[in-house]
Amino acid sequence: MQLDARFEADLQEALLDDAEHELVGKRNSLTHQAVQRAHETLRRVGRRLDYDVEPIIESLGEPEVVRTANRVEVRIGWEHEAAPHFEFGTSAHRIDGDPMLSFVWEAPPPEIAQQFQKEGDGYRVFFDSVFVAGIPEIRFVRDALNWLRREIS
């Protein structure tokens, strides 16, 4: 039996079509599931550490799909400037205002609360700078990518 001369090329094209479909082309694709896992991790850690992570989640860009003759690449990313800090963590550090920092502090110590006006669920505070304890390494992207690698292999 003789195989058609295009058999290997057609097979490779069919495999790439299938891979692209599984990664991004269908409802609840593998890429979508990986992103959902990343967001679940962010939300879980955000609740535990009392951080609002929704701005990071909302900064997710559109997946970029690059297909060549022998591969399908899918790139995803979050555009919020804090995303890398949540992924890799930060050490304790000072944040300087430009010129002031202002945020709603939900449960400030009484001596702080009495200096500021109540707003929503907390107090609108204003500082020249604040010292923060840092953020632990959350690995929301790397853990989601590792899950995706296990699903694909």
Secondary structure, DSSP 8 states (H G I E B T S, - for coil): ----TTHHHHHHHHHHHHHHIIIIISTT-HHHHHHHHHHHHHHHHHHHHT---HHHHHTB---EEEE-SS-EEEE--B-STTHHHHHH---SEEEEEEEEEEEEESS--HHHHTTSEEETTEEEEEEEEEEE-------HHHHHHHHHHHHH-
